[in-house]
Amino acid sequence: MFELVYLKLQKALYITRESCKAMVIHLKDAEVDSMVRALAKKRGMGITAVIKQAVGRELDREEKKTSLWERTADLRAHLNSFPATGEKVDKRFYDELWGQEDE
């Protein structure tokens, strides 16, 4: 079980285990504190439950994201389907591309 302790003097929310064994969340931002409390009130939930639900949803979203490498797999496969030209890609190659040979 968790015990919520709100210190009005510091305007901070602490979530601690009843056994007081180091599990503290300190919100220094008054706006975040009021947002959490407003959401808890609207949903008829406790503050800890609201935080747990919100963080859980965000973790799920992060886990479902695909990496850039995975998202570009089709593009890389398409580019790799072209045959190699054997062309050396160096400064001279780019200079010729831009019409700047022997400048």
Order of alpha helices (4+ residues) and beta strands (2+ residues): beta-beta-alpha-alpha-alpha-alpha-alpha
